[in-house]
Amino acid sequence: MLGGLTLATALGLPLGTLIGRADWHLTLWAVAGIGLLATVGVALGLPKVTLPAASLPDRLRPLKQGRVLALLAVTSLAFLGAYTLYTYIAPALRDATGGNESLLTLILLAWGVGTLAGNIIAGRLVDRHDTARVLTGTLALAALALALTPLATRALTSALIWAAVWGVTVGVVVVPQQHGLIALGPAAAPVLLGINSSALYFGVALGGGFGGLAQEWFGLAPAELGPVAAGVTVLTLLWHLATTRRPAVQAPATPAPALADHEKSRA
């Protein structure tokens, strides 16, 4: 699922920008049309899956674990930092693109390809190396890339390289996070992964608002949001380092009511 989302981001953003050059309404119609095709594809192509129902308290039970909350906070903070800048990426790249939307599309494509590559690489990294170290290196590289934004976005060539490197870090982050959550509570994996996705989008939403407020309150140019985003990412890194030193406690499983009743009847 995450790979599909990453691929959609890699291709969808530059394509949407390119289509929108003629008429921004066309981009929305394209989204609606692709969404309709996806709905038909899901209805016809996927087998029916029936899972036991779980109550809302059962679904939220993993949140009682401090280690789970710490991991979810890393997800939100990492994407808060990334989208503090990415929400305003078009004006931030104005020096590199000169207002040319084709060049903006090219840079967005570089970022998207980097994100896809990062997502692919991340799986191999967490298989071969300690998950916490993978995330540590990724956050450190992301902070460096974001800090260099005002310099890297002055010319097209440097902006392309910068966008690809930053994209790789964005693509890597979620994979070690998912790995860590599953390790904490294998039986509650579906719930934990769902909550992690919510934490991701919560960070995205906060990032856009934070970036806007930073520009309004401090009079920052869009490209100057990069160091601000780098600061948020450094805080994320420090939080990650502090919380990974705590002993891990497995999250409680989220048994289906029917299964729980069956176990009780056997007892």
TORLUM-794058 format. One record per atom (N, C-alpha, C, O, CB): residue in one letter; y, x, z. Coordinates in steps of 0.05 Angstrom, whole numbers, plus 5000, padded with zeros to 4 digits. Atoms other than C-alpha are relative to their C-alpha. Glycine has a CB too. Example, Ala and Ser with C-alpha at 12.3 -4.5 7.8 and 13.67 -1.06 7.14 Angstrom:
// residues 2
A497650185000;A491052465156;A502450185000;A502450395013;A500149805025;S497649844999;S497952735143;S502249855014;S504449955018;S500950094971;
// end
This chain:
// residues 267
M497650175000;M500050005000;M502550175000;M504450124985;M500049815024;L497749834998;L504850555019;L500450154974;L502750204965;L499750205023;G499749875026;G503350914954;G501249824979;G502949914963;G497250104990;G498850195018;G505050294915;G503049965005;G504649954986;G498649735002;L497250024993;L511550214953;L501650244991;L503850224980;L500349965030;T498749755008;T513250944940;T500450014969;T502550094960;T498450245009;L499850005030;L511750874865;L502149814991;L503649864972;L497349944988;A498050205008;A515950244861;A502850115005;A504650064990;A499549745016;T497449884994;T521650614894;T500850214980;T503050234971;T500150125029;A499549785018;A520951214849;A500949904972;A502650024959;A497550174997;L499450115027;L521250784785;L502149785001;L503749764983;L497549914987;G498350234999;G524850164808;G503050055002;G504649934989;G499149825022;L497249954996;L531350454832;L501450114975;L503550014968;L500350205023;P498649915024;P533050864770;P499949794978;P501849774963;P498750254990;L500150205021;L530650304724;L502049785005;L503349684987;L497149884998;G498150214993;G534749794762;G502950094994;G504549934984;G499849935029;T497449895006;T540850244756;T500550004970;T502749944961;T500350285011;L499749985030;L539650344681;L500449724988;L502149684971;L497650134988;I499750285010;I538649594668;I502749885007;I503949744992;I497749835011;G497550114991;G544749424709;G502450104986;G504649994990;G500350055029;R497849905015;R549149834664;R501149784981;R503549764977;R499350244984;A499150215018;A549349244615;A501149765015;A503249665009;A497649924982;D499250244985;D549648674665;D498350005026;D495950005025;D499649744984;W501549994975;W547848694739;W498249765004;W496349775019;W501950035023;H501750234999;H544947994731;H497250064989;H495249954999;H501249764986;L502649935012;L539448294688;L498150145019;L495750105019;L500450174975;T501749874980;T537048724745;T498749805019;T496449825025;T501850195017;L501150204983;L536148114789;L497949834986;L495949764998;L502349825011;W502050145015;W532547744734;W497450174997;W495250064997;W501149914972;A502349835002;A528048344725;A498350015026;A495950005025;A500850294992;V501350014974;V526448354800;V498449745003;V496149745012;V502050035023;A501350274997;A524847604798;A497549994982;A495449894990;A501949784993;G502350015019;G520347684736;G497750185009;G495450095008;G500950094973;I502149824991;I516548284764;I498749885025;I496249905029;I501150285006;G501150134977;G515747914830;G498149774993;G496049735006;G502249895018;L501850225009;L512747314794;L497450114989;L495350014995;L501449834978;L502549885010;L507847764757;L498350115022;L495850095021;L500750234980;A501549894977;A505948094822;A498549775015;A496349805024;A501850155019;T501250234987;T504647404853;T497549914985;T495449854997;T502049775003;V502350095016;V500047204796;V497850215002;V495450145004;V500949974970;G502049794997;G496547874800;G498549995026;G496150035027;G501350274996;V501250024974;V495247804874;V498149765001;V495949775012;V502149985022;A501650254999;A492747084865;A497450024984;A495449924992;A501749774990;L502349995018;L488047254808;L498250255004;L495850254999;L500949994972;G501549755001;G486047974820;G498950105027;G497150275027;G501850214991;L500949914974;L484948054895;L497949805012;L498349565010;L502350045019;P501950184988;P478847774931;P501249885026;P503049995038;P497450155007;K499150144976;K479847284988;K499150155024;K496750225027;K499149715000;V500649864976;V480247635054;V500649825024;V502849725027;V501650275002;T499650174977;T479247245118;T499750175025;T497550285030;T498149765000;L500149854975;L480947585184;L500249815024;L501549605021;L502250215001;P499750174976;P480147285254;P502949995009;P504450185007;P498250115023;A497250034991;A486547005281;A500550145026;A498750175042;A500649705003;A499249874975;A490247375335;A502749885009;A504449834993;A500250314997;S497550124990;S495647085380;S502250205000;S501850444997;S499649895029;L497749824999;L502647365383;L499950205023;L500450445019;L502649845001;P500349814978;P501447675452;P498050224994;P498350455001;P499249865026;D502049805008;D495248015424;D501250214981;D500650454983;D497549874988;R498949835020;R499148295366;R502150195013;R502450425004;R501449844978;L497949844988;L504748555411;L498950175023;L500550335034;L502249835010;R501149854978;R500048845464;R500250314997;R500850445017;R497149935005;P499749715003;P500249555434;P502750115008;P503050345015;P499450084972;L497349914993;L507649575448;L500450065030;L502450165038;L502049794991;K499949934972;K506149635522;K499550305005;K500050405027;K497949835016;Q500549724998;Q504050355509;Q502550164993;Q503650134972;Q497650084982;G497649845005;G509750845516;G499850194976;G501750234962;G500650175025;R500449825023;R506751325465;R500349864974;R501449974955;R497250145002;V499650165025;V506550775413;V503049964995;V503949994973;V498549735002;L497150055003;L513850605426;L501450264991;L503350254976;L501149905026;A498749755007;A515651345421;A499650064970;A501550154957;A498950235017;L500549955028;L512351405353;L501649814982;L502749894962;L497049964994;L498550205015;L515650765328;L503050075000;L504450034980;L499649725011;A497249914999;A522451035351;A500550224980;A502650234967;A500750095028;V499749795020;V521251655308;V500349884972;V501949974956;V497650205002;T499950135027;T519951215247;T502749884995;T504049924974;T497849784998;S497350135003;S526350805258;S502250214998;S503950184980;S500549825023;L497949815000;L530651405273;L500050174974;L502150234963;L499850195024;A500249845024;A528051805213;A501249854976;A502749974960;A497150074994;F498950155022;F529751245165;F502949915004;F504349864985;F498349764994;L497250044994;L536251095200;L501650234989;L503750204975;L500549975031;G498749775011;G538251805183;G500150014970;G502250064958;G498850255011;A500249995029;A535851775112;A501849804986;A503249864967;A497149964990;Y498450215014;Y539251115095;Y502949985009;Y504449834998;Y498649735005;T497149974995;T545751295129;T501450114975;T503650034969;T500450195024;L499049895025;L546751695065;L499149854976;L500749784958;L499350294998;Y501150105024;Y542151375015;Y501249734992;Y501549674968;Y497049975002;T498750265006;T545550685020;T502450054983;T503249874967;T500749865026;Y497449955014;Y551851014992;Y499650234980;Y501450394976;Y502250065020;I500749775016;I548351494945;I501650024974;I502350234965;I497150004993;A498550005025;A552151284882;A502750135003;A503450314988;A500349724988;P497449864997;P559151454907;P499750285011;P501450455005;P501849845019;A500449734989;A556352064944;A499550204977;A500050434980;A497750005020;L500749835023;L554052334876;L502150004978;L501650104956;L497349924988;R498050035021;R560452194839;R500950274988;R501450294964;R502549865011;D499249745011;D562352934833;D497950114981;D498650244961;D500550205023;A502249905017;A555553094804;A499749854974;A499049964953;A497450005015;T500450185023;T555352504756;T502549954984;T502349874961;T498849745009;G497550075013;G562652424739;G500249714993;G501749634975;G500350164974;G500050295005;G561451674743;G498249924978;G498149684971;G502849924993;N501850065021;N556251714688;N497449885012;N496050015027;N499350264983;E502250144988;E550851204704;E497350114991;E495350095005;E500149704994;S502449885010;S545651554661;S499250245017;S496950295024;S500350084971;L500549774983;L546452184703;L499249915028;L497550045041;L502450185001;L500850104974;L546051774766;L497149915000;L495649955019;L501949765008;T502850085003;T539551474741;T498250245001;T496050235013;T499749844974;L501749755001;L536852174728;L499750115028;L497550205035;L501350214982;I500249904973;I538452394799;I498349825018;I496749915034;I502850045013;L501650194985;L535451764829;L497050034992;L495350015010;L500949714995;L502849965009;L529151894787;L498950255013;L496650265022;L499950024970;A500949754987;A528852604815;A499349945030;A497350055040;A502250224998;W500550084972;W529352314886;W497449845002;W495849895020;W502349845011;G502450165000;G523951804870;G497550154995;G495550115009;G500349774981;V502449835006;V519152304840;V499450185024;V497150225030;V500550174974;G500449844976;G520252744900;G498749845023;G497049945037;G502750125010;T501150184980;T518752164946;T497049954995;T495449965013;T501549745002;L502850055008;L512252014908;L498450255005;L496150235015;L499949914971;A501449754996;A510252744909;A499650055030;A497450145038;A501550244988;G500249964971;G511652784984;G497949825012;G496449905030;G502649945013;N502050184990;N507352174996;N497250094994;N495350065010;N500549724989;I502649905008;I501552484958;I499350255016;I497050285025;I500050064969;I500549754985;I502253164991;I499549945029;I497850085042;I502450184997;A500250054972;A502852855060;A497149955009;A496350045030;A501749775008;G502850064993;G495652595059;G498450255004;G496850275022;G498849824980;R501549744999;R492953295046;R500950165024;R499350305037;R500350164974;L498949844978;L497553605098;L498849905027;L498050075043;L503049985001;V501050104974;V495353145155;V497050035002;V495950035025;V500849715003;D502949954999;D488053255136;D499450295008;D497350355020;D498749954973;R500549714995;R488754015142;R501650125023;R500850335033;R500750154975;H498349884980;H494154115194;H500549795022;H500149555019;H502650104988;D499350174978;D496353835261;D502249804991;D504249884980;D500950165024;T498150215009;T500053175249;T502850055011;T504850024997;T499049725009;A497449964987;A505653335298;A501550234986;A504050214982;A499750065030;R498749775013;R507054005263;R500949924972;R503050014963;R498150234999;V499150095027;V507253675195;V502649845002;V504449894986;V497849824987;L497650164997;L512453185220;L502450175009;L504650135000;L499649775020;T497949824992;T516353735254;T501350154977;T503750164974;T498950205021;G499049865023;G516954145191;G501549824980;G503549904969;G497750134985;T498850195018;T518653535150;T502849925009;T504749914994;T498349754996;L497450084989;L524353315196;L502050234999;L504350194994;L499749895029;A498249775001;A527154015199;A501050044971;A503450104967;A498550255009;L499149975028;L527254065122;L501949774992;L503849824977;L497650014982;A498250225006;A530353375117;A502850045012;A504849994998;A498849735011;A497449954987;A535853565166;A501650214984;A504050184981;A499650095029;L498749805016;L537354185125;L501149894974;L503349954966;L498150244995;A499250125025;A537553805060;A502549825003;A504349834987;A497749854987;L497850184996;L542153275088;L502650155008;L504850074999;L499349805022;A497749844993;A546753795119;A501450134976;A503850174977;A499250225021;L499049875024;L547654115051;L501149814979;L502049894958;L497950174987;T499150205020;T549653465017;T502750054988;T503050044964;T500049735014;P497449955013;P557053615008;P500150224980;P501650214961;P502150055022;L500149775019;L555454274974;L498149944976;L498850004954;L499050255014;A502050045021;A549254054935;A500849794980;A499949804957;A497449915013;T499350215018;T552553444904;T502550064983;T503649874971;T500449745016;R497649945016;R558253814871;R499450044970;R501150014954;R501250255011;A500849955028;A554353974807;A497349864995;A495849815013;A499850304994;L502450155007;L548753624769;L497450155006;L495650045018;L500149934970;T502549854996;T543554184772;T499350015030;T497049965037;T500350284988;S500649984971;S544154294847;S499449725012;S497849705030;S502450125015;A500550264990;A544253544858;A497249914994;A495949775010;A502049804988;L502850075008;L537653454820;L498050145019;L496150015028;L499550084971;I501849864982;I534253994862;I500149895028;I498149855041;I500750305000;W499650114974;W537253724926;W498649735003;W497349675023;W503049975006;A501250274999;A535053014910;A497050015001;A495749865016;A500949834976;A503049985000;A527853224895;A499050105027;A497050005037;A499250194978;V500949894974;V527253634959;V500349795022;V498549755038;V501650265007;W499650214980;W530253085002;W498049784996;W496949675016;W502949894999;G501950215005;G525852574968;G497250075011;G495849905021;G499849954971;V502649914990;V519652984986;V499849945030;V497849845040;V499550294994;T500050044971;T521552955060;T499849705007;T498449635026;T502450125013;V500250294995;V522552195057;V497249904995;V496249735010;V502149854983;G502750095006;G515752115025;G497950095020;G495949955023;G499350094973;V502049904981;V512152525077;V500049855026;V497949815038;V500550305005;V499750094972;V514852215141;V498149795009;V496949815030;V502849905004;V501650234991;V510951565143;V497150065004;V495849955021;V500349774980;V502949954999;V504051865132;V499150125027;V497350015038;V499350194977;P500849914973;P503652285196;P500549805021;P499149795042;P501450265006;Q499450214981;Q506751705233;Q497649805001;Q496749735022;Q502649854994;Q502350185002;Q501151245209;Q497550135012;Q496050005027;Q499549914971;H502349864990;H495951765225;H500150015031;H498049975044;H500050294989;G499749994971;G498651845296;G499549735013;G498249725034;G502750105007;L500450274988;L498751095309;L497049924999;L496049815018;L501749794985;I502850075003;I491650995283;I498350165021;I496450065032;I498950054972;A501549844981;A489251575327;A500449895028;A498549915045;A501050294999;L499650114973;L492351235388;L498449745004;L497549695026;L503049945004;G501450254997;G489050565375;G498549924975;G499549754960;G502049785008;P501550075025;P483750535320;P499449714997;P499549604975;P497450164999;A500750285002;A481649835338;A502449824994;A502149604984;A498749915026;A497650165005;A488849585334;A501550104976;A503950044973;A501850015025;A498649875022;A490449965270;A501649804982;A503949864976;A497950144983;P498450185017;P492449355227;P502649925013;P504749905000;P498449764993;V497650094986;V497349125280;V502050235002;V504450194997;V499349905028;L498349774997;L500149825292;L501450074974;L503750144974;L498450235011;L498849935026;L501249955218;L502049794992;L504149864980;L497850024979;G498050215006;G504749285210;G502550045016;G504750015005;G498849735006;I497649964983;I509349435268;I501550254991;I504050254991;I499250035030;N498749765010;N510650125240;N501749944975;N503950054971;N498050224993;S498450095024;S512949805174;S502549865009;S504749904997;S498349824982;S497650134990;S517649365214;S502050205011;S504450175007;S499249805022;A498349794989;A520349975250;A501550154977;A503850224980;A498450205017;L498849875023;L521550305182;L502449844989;L504549954985;L497950044978;Y497950175011;Y525549725155;Y502349955019;Y504649915011;Y498949744990;F497950024980;F529349665220;F501850244998;F504350214999;F498849985029;G498449765004;G531550385211;G501749994975;G504050084974;G498350245000;V498550035026;V533550245138;V502549835004;V504649904995;V498149894978;A497850184995;A537849665160;A502250125017;A504650105011;A499049745013;L498149874982;L541150055216;L501550224985;L503950264989;L498650115025;G498849785014;G542450645170;G502349914982;G504450044981;G497950144983;G497850105017;G546550235120;G502449935016;G504750005009;G499049774984;G497750084983;G550849945176;G501350245012;G503850265014;G499049825021;F498949764987;F551650615211;F501650174980;F503850274987;F497750175011;G498549865021;G553750955146;G502749884994;G504750014990;G498450034975;G497550145005;G558950425133;G502050035022;G504450085018;G499549714995;L498249974977;L561750465203;L501150295002;L503450335009;L498649935026;A499149725000;A562051225199;A502350054981;A504250204987;A497650194994;Q497949975019;Q566251185137;Q502649865009;Q504849965005;Q499149894973;E497750164992;E570850655166;E501350135025;E503850155026;E499249725007;W498949904975;W571750965235;W501150294998;W503250355009;W497950005022;F499349715001;F572251705216;F501250084973;F501950314969;F497750175006;G498849955026;G574951645145;G498450204983;G499650364969;G502850115004;L501749815014;L569052025116;L499749924971;L499549684964;L497350025013;A500850055027;A567752085042;A497049964999;A495650055017;A500950244981;P502950055000;P560751845021;P498350255002;P496350255016;P499349854975;A501649754999;A558252555010;A500050125028;A498150275035;A501050204980;E499849894973;E560552735080;E498249855020;E497949935043;E502849985010;L502050134983;L555452245108;L497550175003;L495950135021;L499349734988;G502349824999;G550252785094;G499750145027;G497650125039;G500050204978;P500249874974;P551853195156;P499649805023;P498349875042;P502550165005;V500550214980;V552152555197;V497149925001;V495949915022;V501849754995;A502950075002;A545252365172;A498350235010;A496250195022;A499349944971;A501549774990;A542953075187;A500050015031;A498050085043;A501350264989;G499950014971;G545352995259;G498149805011;G496749855031;G502849935008;V502050204991;V541252355266;V497250114997;V495550065014;V500449744983;T502749895004;T535252715237;T499350225020;T497050245029;T499850114971;V500549804979;V536053295286;V499349865026;V497549945040;V502550185003;L500750164976;L536152785343;L497249894998;L495749895018;L502049775004;T502750105004;T529852485313;T497950225005;T495950185018;T499649894972;L501749774996;L526653175312;L499750075029;L497550125039;L501050244984;L500049934972;L528553315384;L498449785016;L496849855034;L502850025012;W501550214988;W525752635405;W497050034995;W495350005012;W501049724991;H502849955008;H519352775367;H498750235016;H496550205026;H499850054970;L501149774985;L518453455400;L499749945029;L497750025042;L501950244997;A500250074972;A519753165469;A497749825005;A496349855025;A502649885010;T502150204995;T514952585462;T497250104993;T495350005005;T500649754985;T502749905007;T509252975430;T498850175022;T496450225022;T500150154974;R501049844978;R508653385493;R498749835022;R497349935040;R502250165013;R501250184980;R506652775533;R497049964993;R496349964969;R501449735001;P502850065006;P499152635539;P499749734987;P501049534995;P498350015026;A500450245016;A496852115489;A498149815014;A496049905025;A499050064972;V501750204989;V493851465515;V499449804978;V501349704965;V501249865025;Q500750195022;Q490051015467;Q501249735005;Q501249635027;Q497049984997;A499050274999;A493350355451;A497749815004;A495549854993;A501649934975;P502250194997;P489249755473;P499349864974;P501049814958;P500849795021;A500950145024;A485149415420;A501149725000;A502049625021;A496949994999;T499050275002;T487248745394;T497749824990;T497549764967;T502449984980;P502450145009;P480748345394;P500849724991;P502649595002;P498149985023;A499750275009;A480347695357;A499049815021;A497149875035;A498649954973;P500850194980;P479847085402;P497149924997;P495749905018;P501749754999;A502750085003;A473246885371;A498150215010;A496050155022;A499449944971;L501649784991;L470347575385;L500050025030;L498050075043;L500850264987;A499849984971;A472947575456;A498349785013;A497049835033;A502949985008;D501550224989;D469846885469;D497050064998;D495550005016;D500749744986;H502849955004;H463247125440;H499050215021;H496850185032;H499550114972;E500749804980;E463247735487;E499849875028;E498049945043;E502050225000;K500150134974;K464747285546;K497449835003;K496249835024;K502449825004;S502350174998;S459046805529;S497550185004;S495650095017;S499749844974;R502249824996;R454247405525;R499850095029;R497750125040;R500250244981;A500049924972;A456447625594;A499049785018;A498949815042;A502850095008;
// end
